[in-house]
Amino acid sequence: MNRTELILDVQLACDDPGIPDEEQMRGWIAAAVSAAKRCDDSNIEVSVRVVDADEIQALNELYRQQARATNVLSFPADPQATPPGEAMLLGDVVVCAPVVRAEAVQQGKPLASHWAHMLVHGTLHLLGYDHDADAEAARMEGLEIEILVTHGIANPYASP
């Protein structure tokens, strides 16, 4: 099997302490793509946009009809729209830095661990995973735990 190259476009639309660097993001996203086993040998592209609470709230309201800030949103692309020979665009993951930071404090988790969880979670959504039904949630959460543990990160769903 050929090695899949991850093309990562990181957009920092806010300045917040604790935002991971591009290489950390790349490692967590690549781990999610590899573990999901839903991509062939194609090169893939993912965009990560780090935003403030106002921007994510506007996106959440526009696309999910929820007028509140959230931690992460995913916008899958249509892989069939990828021109031959081009990297397959998986989509965009939008992460709200202040919400992630506040949740990490509230949940007593290391900030980097929570960032890893949000990026893995968002990437799995790009790959077609969801958590609307109990069985889907169990499958997605199990894969998240497996990916994070390989990076030395504790189960994010375990009680502190």
N, C-alpha and C positions, 0 to 999 in steps of 0.2 A: 504494500500500500504506500503510495506517495505521501509525502508530508504536505499537509494543507497549510498554505500561508494565510495568516490573518492580517488583513489590511484594516487598521484601526484609525478612525478619524475622531479625535477628541476635541471638543469645543467647550471651552471654559467661559460660561456666560455670567459667572459670579466668582467672587473671591471669598473663600471660606476656609477656615483652618481644617487641616486633616484630609483634604482632597488627595486621593492617592495619585501617584505619578502614572504616566502612560504605560510603563512597563508592568507595574502591578496590575493595572486594568487589563492589559493584554494577557497576562498569565491567567487571571480568573476567567476571562471570556473564552480564551482558547481551551481551558479545562472544561468549561461547560459545553462547548461545541464538540470536543472530543468525546466526552462522556455520553452525550446525547446520541451519537452515532446516526445522525440524520443528514449528514452532508457527505457527499462522495469526495473524491480527491480534488474537487474544485477549490480554487482559492476563494476565500470569502471576505466580505467587507462588512464591518459594523461601525456605525457612528454612535458615539457617546456624547451627549450634551449635558453638562453640569450646570444647573440653573438655581435660581433663588425661588422662594416660596410663591411670589407673585406669578412668575412665568409658569410654574408647574400647576398652580391653581387654575390659571387661564386655560391651559391645555386639558386639564382634568375636566373642567366644566364643558369645554368645547367638544371633546371626544367621548366623555363618559357621563356627561350631565351630572357631575358631582362638584359642587362649588366649595371645594376644600383643597388645601395642599396635600399632596401625597408623597411617598418616598420615591417611587419609580414608576415610570410608564414605558411601555414598549410599543413600537410601531413597526410591525413586520412588513417587509417588502414582498413583492411578488417574484419569487425566484425564477419563474418562467419568463419574466421580462428581461432577464440577463442576456445581453448579446453574446453570441459564441466567442469564446476566447477571452472574455472579460471575467473579472472576479464576481462571484455571486453575491449580490447585496442582500444581506439578511434583514437589515432594517436599522432602526434607531432606538437607542435606549436613552431615556431622559431621566436623570437623577437629580433630586433636590437636595443639595448639600446641607442646608440648615435643618431639614426634616431628618435626614439620616443622622446627623450629629445629635440632635435632640433625642431621637429614638435610642441611639446607642447609650446615651447617658441614662435615660429612663429605664432601659432594659438591663443596665449594668454590663454592657458588652464593650470590648475594645472597639474603637471607632473603625479601625482597618478591617476588622472582622465583619462589621455590619456593612461596610462598603462592599466587601467581597460578596456577601450574601445578596445585596441588592443587584450587583452586576451579574452574578450567576442567575439569579431569579429573572431579571430582565432578559438575559440572553436566551434562557429556556423558553420564555414566551415567544421570542423571535423564531424559535425552532418548532413552534406548534404546541408546546406544553401549556396547560391551563390548570386552574384549580377551582372551577365552578362546581364540579360534582365531587363527592367524597373520594371516589376511586381515582379520579384525575389528580386531586390534591395529594393523595397519598403517594402516587407515582412521582409527581413533580417534587414534593418535599423530600422523598427518599433519595432522589437523584441529587437534589441540592445538598443534602447532608453528606452523601458520598463524595461529591466534588469538594466540598469545603473541608472535610476531614483530611483529604489528601494534601491540602494546603495547611494543615495544622490548626484548623479553625473548628471550634466546638460546634456541636449541633445547635443551630440557631433557634430551633423550636423547643429545646429543652428548657425547663423551668430553671431559673438561676438558683 
